[in-house]
Amino acid sequence: MKIDIKNLTFPEQVKAVRIFLQLTQTELAKQIGISYATISRWERENRTPHLAMVGKFYSFCMRNGIEINTIKEE
């Protein structure tokens, strides 16, 4: 099954990737190297991330074999 995230907002992408990888917000934050509060704000759409933070998130996705346009479930 594929989950297409290309048309999702950034907060929706973060949550979809986190759920796909079965991570808590705290676990995702640790793996990316940012605070739990940042992940929480991203998912609640309370904060627009800086470009550098978006890059950290997308780098995390790539390291975990997740393409930015799609997530493949086996």
MARVEXRO-436846 format. One line per 5 residues: number of its first residue (from 1); for each residue x, y, z of N, C-alpha, C. Coordinates in nm, 3 decimals. Layout:
NUM) X/Y/Z/X/Y/Z/X/Y/Z  ... $
***
This chain:
1) 0.085/-0.119/0.000/0.000/0.000/0.000/0.089/0.124/0.000  0.048/0.225/-0.073/0.121/0.351/-0.076/0.039/0.460/-0.008  0.108/0.542/0.065/0.045/0.661/0.123/0.108/0.779/0.055  0.031/0.852/-0.023/0.083/0.965/-0.098/0.081/1.088/-0.008  0.199/1.144/0.019/0.205/1.261/0.108/0.239/1.389/0.034 $
6) 0.254/1.382/-0.098/0.297/1.502/-0.170/0.195/1.615/-0.164  0.069/1.585/-0.149/-0.034/1.689/-0.145/-0.075/1.725/-0.002  -0.004/1.670/0.095/-0.033/1.702/0.235/0.044/1.826/0.277  -0.008/1.894/0.375/0.066/2.005/0.434/0.185/1.948/0.511  0.282/2.032/0.543/0.397/1.985/0.618/0.355/1.920/0.750 $
11) 0.265/1.982/0.828/0.222/1.915/0.953/0.161/1.777/0.928  0.084/1.764/0.823/0.025/1.634/0.790/0.132/1.533/0.750  0.235/1.580/0.679/0.346/1.492/0.641/0.418/1.440/0.765  0.446/1.530/0.858/0.518/1.491/0.980/0.439/1.383/1.054  0.312/1.406/1.070/0.230/1.308/1.143/0.220/1.175/1.068 $
16) 0.204/1.181/0.936/0.193/1.059/0.856/0.321/0.976/0.865  0.436/1.042/0.856/0.564/0.971/0.865/0.582/0.913/1.005  0.550/0.992/1.107/0.564/0.944/1.245/0.478/0.821/1.269  0.355/0.825/1.226/0.264/0.712/1.245/0.311/0.591/1.164  0.355/0.617/1.041/0.404/0.509/0.956/0.521/0.436/1.022 $
21) 0.610/0.511/1.085/0.727/0.453/1.152/0.698/0.409/1.295  0.574/0.428/1.337/0.529/0.390/1.471/0.615/0.453/1.580  0.634/0.584/1.568/0.712/0.660/1.665/0.622/0.756/1.742  0.658/0.781/1.865/0.591/0.887/1.940/0.652/1.020/1.895  0.590/1.129/1.934/0.648/1.259/1.902/0.786/1.274/1.965 $
26) 0.802/1.224/2.086/0.931/1.232/2.156/1.037/1.150/2.083  1.002/1.030/2.040/1.098/0.946/1.968/1.139/1.009/1.836  1.043/1.063/1.764/1.074/1.129/1.637/1.165/1.249/1.660  1.134/1.328/1.760/1.215/1.446/1.792/1.359/1.405/1.821  1.379/1.301/1.900/1.515/1.254/1.933/1.589/1.210/1.808 $
31) 1.521/1.139/1.721/1.586/1.088/1.601/1.623/1.199/1.502  1.544/1.306/1.502/1.574/1.418/1.412/1.675/1.514/1.477  1.676/1.516/1.610/1.766/1.606/1.681/1.704/1.740/1.712  1.573/1.737/1.738/1.500/1.859/1.775/1.418/1.828/1.900  1.349/1.928/1.951/1.272/1.907/2.074/1.135/1.846/2.045 $
36) 1.083/1.779/2.147/0.946/1.726/2.140/0.847/1.838/2.112  0.867/1.952/2.177/0.775/2.065/2.160/0.768/2.110/2.015  0.881/2.103/1.945/0.882/2.142/1.803/0.796/2.048/1.721  0.811/1.918/1.742/0.728/1.821/1.670/0.580/1.845/1.701  0.550/1.867/1.826/0.412/1.890/1.867/0.354/2.013/1.797 $
41) 0.432/2.119/1.795/0.384/2.242/1.728/0.368/2.221/1.578  0.461/2.148/1.517/0.448/2.121/1.374/0.319/2.047/1.345  0.290/1.945/1.423/0.170/1.864/1.397/0.042/1.942/1.425  0.046/2.034/1.518/-0.073/2.115/1.549/-0.081/2.237/1.461  0.016/2.254/1.371/0.019/2.368/1.279/0.031/2.500/1.352 $
46) 0.094/2.498/1.470/0.112/2.620/1.546/0.240/2.693/1.511  0.324/2.631/1.433/0.452/2.693/1.401/0.495/2.653/1.261  0.536/2.750/1.183/0.593/2.723/1.052/0.742/2.696/1.073  0.788/2.581/1.030/0.928/2.548/1.054/1.024/2.628/0.966  1.143/2.651/1.019/1.249/2.712/0.940/1.293/2.613/0.834 $
51) 1.346/2.662/0.726/1.389/2.577/0.616/1.489/2.471/0.663  1.578/2.508/0.754/1.676/2.412/0.806/1.607/2.296/0.878  1.500/2.324/0.949/1.427/2.219/1.020/1.352/2.128/0.923  1.298/2.187/0.818/1.232/2.107/0.714/1.335/2.012/0.653  1.455/2.064/0.629/1.562/1.983/0.575/1.599/1.867/0.666 $
56) 1.603/1.893/0.797/1.631/1.786/0.894/1.525/1.676/0.886  1.399/1.718/0.876/1.291/1.621/0.868/1.302/1.538/0.740  1.324/1.604/0.626/1.334/1.532/0.501/1.458/1.443/0.496  1.567/1.485/0.557/1.686/1.400/0.567/1.656/1.275/0.650  1.583/1.294/0.758/1.540/1.182/0.841/1.458/1.084/0.757 $
61) 1.366/1.136/0.677/1.284/1.051/0.591/1.372/0.970/0.497  1.466/1.037/0.433/1.554/0.968/0.338/1.637/0.860/0.406  1.688/0.887/0.526/1.766/0.788/0.600/1.683/0.665/0.635  1.552/0.683/0.644/1.462/0.573/0.678/1.393/0.513/0.556  1.444/0.545/0.438/1.391/0.487/0.315/1.255/0.539/0.274 $
66) 1.220/0.656/0.324/1.090/0.715/0.290/1.112/0.823/0.187  1.048/0.806/0.073/1.054/0.908/-0.031/0.962/1.021/0.007  0.999/1.140/-0.031/0.920/1.258/0.005/0.781/1.252/-0.059  0.769/1.199/-0.180/0.640/1.197/-0.248/0.551/1.082/-0.204  0.609/0.970/-0.164/0.525/0.857/-0.126/0.588/0.779/-0.011 $
71) 0.504/0.714/0.063/0.548/0.619/0.167/0.491/0.484/0.126  0.575/0.385/0.120/0.530/0.251/0.082/0.517/0.165/0.206  0.400/0.107/0.224/0.381/0.008/0.330/0.395/-0.130/0.270  0.462/-0.217/0.342/0.477/-0.354/0.292/0.370/-0.442/0.347 $
***
